[in-house]
Amino acid sequence: MPGDLAAIELLYPESFPDDDLLPLVRSLLQEEPAPLSLVGIIGSQLVGHIIYTECGVIGSNNKAALLGPLAVSPAWQRQGIGNTIVRAGLRQLEDAGIRHVYVLGDPAYHGRFGFLPESGVAPPYALPAEWNGAWQSKSLGGAAKPGQGELLLPEPWLQSVLWV
């Protein structure tokens, strides 16, 4: 993974030219315990990256994770890279005993993986009304959805700018 950092640092500005996600990505990759960080490689070129951050839910003993950020090089989008690394991550999380995964993102995209709108577990900040349906979750390993609660995240995620 340390050898991938330079390529990851090129990938995010290319994938998100209007957003500076590098400070978040760098902070997450330095967290302990380390998040699940997966890359997509074509030939010798890094073309995709995803981070799953382990977190908790107030009121639940089940392990949870937050998906994001996810980046795929624009030249390689719509070719299955994102699909492959999202699914690989979900399998690894399930094998590690994670029971719920949360994401703030496009419902049409994340719905392909079984994510559904989440109303019981709240993100750390209120979301804009126009993002209705963008806060989503997926249960793994046959786990029942947790009841009401709030997502407990590490410090890098506790910046309101990431949620508005």
N, C-alpha and C positions, 0 to 999 in steps of 0.2 A: 504493500500500500504506500509506504513513503516514496517509492519510486514513481508512483502515479500522480503525486501531488502537483507537479508542474503541468501535466496534461489536464488535470482536473481544473487547475486555475485558469487555463485557456478555454476550457469547455463552457464554463458558466457565463462569462461575458458574451461569448458567441451565441449561446442558447437563449440568454436573457439580456439583450443589449440595453433594455430600459430599467433593469433592476440590478443592484449591486449585492449579489448573494454571497460573494466571496468571504466577507467577514463572518457570516453565519457558518458557511461550510468549513472554514478554517477552525472556528471555535468548536464546532461539533466534532471534528476529527481529532481534537485534542482532549475531548471529554473522557473521564474515567467513570464508570466503565466505558470502553470504546463502543461507539454505535456500530451497527451493521452497515458497512460501506461496501457496495458492490460496483464493479465497473463492467462496461460492455466494450469488448475489444474486437475489431475487425482487422485481420492481418496483425500488424503491430501497432495500429492506431487506436487510441482510446476514444470511443465515440459516444459513450454514455456513462452516467454515474447516478447512483441513488444512495440515500442515507435513510436508515431506519433508526430512530432514537428511542431507546427504552425509556418508559415513563410509567407513571402510576395513575390511578383514578381514586380520588377521595371517595370512600365508601365501598371500595372493592379490594379484595385481596388478589384478584387476577392480575397477571403481568400484562402490560400493554406496550405498544410502540406507536410512534408517530412517523408516518411516511413523508419524507421530504427533506431537502429538495430532491427533485428528479430532473436531470438534464440529459438531452440527447442532441448531438451536433445537428444543426439544421440540414446538413447534407445527408444525414442518415435517418431523418425522421420518416415515419410511416413505412418503416422496413422491419419492424418487429423488435428493435433494440430495447425500447422502453418496456414493451410487453415481457420480453425475456427476463430483464433484470428485476422488474416488479414481481413476477411470479417466482423467480428464484429466491428473492428475499422473503416472500410470504412463506415459502416452504421451509426456509431456514428458521424463521421466527417460530413457526408452528413446532418444529423439531426442538426448539429451545424452550418450549413451554409458554410462549407468548400466546395469550388468548384473545386479545383485541388489538386491532390496528386502526388508527385514526388518520385522516388526511383532510387537508383543506385544498380543494382543487376542483377541476372540471368534472361534474357528475357524469357526463357522457363518457369521458375517458375512464375514470375510476370505476364506473358502474360495470365495465367489462370484466373487472376482477371480483365482482360481488360486493363492492362497497355500496352502502345505502345511506340515505340522509340520516344524520344523528341528531336526536333531540334530547336524549337523556344525559349525556356527558357533555359538559360545556368546555369550549376552548378557553384559554387563559384570558382572552379579551373578547368583548362583544364584537360581532361581525357586522359589516354594513348590510342593510336590508337587501341590496341588489345581489348579495352573495347567497341568497336563499338556496339551500340545497347543496352548497359547496362544502359544508362541514359534514363529513361522512365517516362511517366506520364499517369494519368487517370483523366478524367473529371467526376465530380459528379453532380447529380441533373440536368442533361441536359445542363450544362454550355458549352458554346463554348470554344474551346481551346484559351488560351491567345495568343497574337501575340508574337513578339520578346521581350525578357527581360532577366533579370538575377534574380536568386533566392536570396532572402534576408533571411539569417539565423541567429539565435542567436550565440553568441560567441563559445559555445562548438563545433559547426560544422565548425568553421573557422580555421581548422588545415589542412594544405595541405596533411599531411600523411594519412588522412582519404579518400582522393580523388585520390591517385596515387597507 
